[in-house]
Amino acid sequence: MLAFDQPTRNALIASLVSTRNLMNAMALQSAVFNGASIVGPALAGLALSRIGYAGNFFVNAASFLGVLLVLAKLRTASAERAFKPGVAHSHGTSGASSNGRSGGSSSGRSSGWFTSFVEALHYVHRDAILPFIVLSYGVLLFFAPSAAMMLPLFTRQVIHVGPTQLGALFSAIGVGAVCGALVTASLGDFQHKGPLVFGSILLFAVALALFGLSGSLLIATPVLFILGAAQNAAGATTITLLQTRVPPWMRGRAMSLNTLLIMSVRPLGDFPVGAVIGRLGFRPTVLLSGAIVGIVPLALLLTRSAARKT
């Protein structure tokens, strides 16, 4: 379900706000999502003792009625619909992109999910900055251990604490993600989004390395806060660039690439990272992951002028 929901939802946001406000909208959406992930489990635990499991599921299902009602009343701009594939339109046939570059003319001829996916890759590949953005963010998602795998190992093998402290560490990442989203939203439609992505990934790499070196809850908690904020800033800015640097009718397909990174690359990365942890141990693996994640954006910043100027 998420494979259908996430690309459509992100593309829908771009059709509801102007390009100037898109960065704010994507960051605020991320803040709401991460805020709900912090508050929701606490509310569910409180309700569980009063209305039970069945009542919790019923309330959760009923809460979607409000969302469906709002979606039913949404109306997107007619200008966006003119860019749908197969619709005769001067911009659609020329493939003019939202950032002023001409694109391919395959929009009206594309058919099938595989062709659509390849076409999205084509647009991303031709862009001056998107290949490097997607590469750097993909390296982060694949080589950095997920919180679900990393934090239980840290609490059990390094600081030897229980579930209460584990929950606090998860909350630190969540609160950091919300704060990172709010800071990103406050930046507005600033010009140099590329350096923000690379800088955020570098900050994430440093925070990950510091977490690997930490040996106490007092140090790990603020480091995880920074890690969550940096990853959220990188993710929200990556989505914004994917939305604004492709034609409007290509946004859903571009968002499918983002979903592919999050839903596929991230879980797949935990397998080799877990194998390396089993061979080298927790701390050396986390330090190695931080080094790999940091090398890619640093090299791009030093060697690619587009990475510093976009």
WORA-V990002 format. One record per backbone hydrogen bond with DSSP energy under -1.0 kcal/mol. NH is the residue of the N-H (numbers start at 1). CO is the residue of the C=O. If there is no record, write none. Layout:
NH;CO
NH;CO
//
This chain:
5;1
6;2
8;4
9;5
10;6
11;7
12;8
13;9
14;10
16;13
17;13
25;21
26;22
27;23
28;24
29;25
30;26
31;27
32;28
33;29
34;30
35;31
36;32
37;33
39;35
40;36
43;39
44;40
45;41
46;42
47;43
48;44
50;47
51;47
52;48
55;51
56;52
57;53
58;54
59;55
60;56
61;57
62;58
63;59
64;61
65;62
68;64
69;65
70;66
71;67
72;68
73;69
80;77
83;80
84;81
87;84
93;89
94;90
95;91
96;91
97;101
100;97
110;106
116;112
117;113
118;114
119;115
120;116
121;117
122;118
123;119
124;120
125;121
126;122
133;129
134;130
135;131
136;132
137;133
138;134
139;135
140;136
141;137
142;138
143;139
144;140
150;146
151;147
154;150
155;151
156;152
157;153
158;154
159;154
161;155
166;162
167;163
168;164
169;165
170;166
171;167
172;168
173;169
174;170
175;171
176;172
177;173
178;174
179;175
180;176
181;177
182;178
183;179
184;180
185;181
186;182
188;185
190;188
193;191
193;310
197;193
198;194
199;195
200;196
201;197
202;198
203;199
204;200
205;201
206;202
207;203
208;204
209;205
210;206
211;207
212;208
213;209
214;210
220;216
221;217
223;219
224;220
225;221
226;222
227;223
228;224
229;225
230;226
231;227
232;228
233;229
234;230
235;231
236;232
237;233
238;234
239;235
240;236
241;237
242;238
243;239
244;240
245;241
250;247
251;248
254;250
255;251
256;252
257;253
258;254
259;255
260;256
261;257
262;258
263;259
264;260
265;260
266;261
268;264
269;265
273;269
274;270
275;271
276;272
277;273
278;274
279;275
280;276
281;277
285;281
286;282
287;283
288;284
289;285
290;286
291;287
292;288
293;289
294;290
295;291
296;292
298;294
299;295
300;296
301;297
302;298
303;299
304;300
309;305
310;306
//
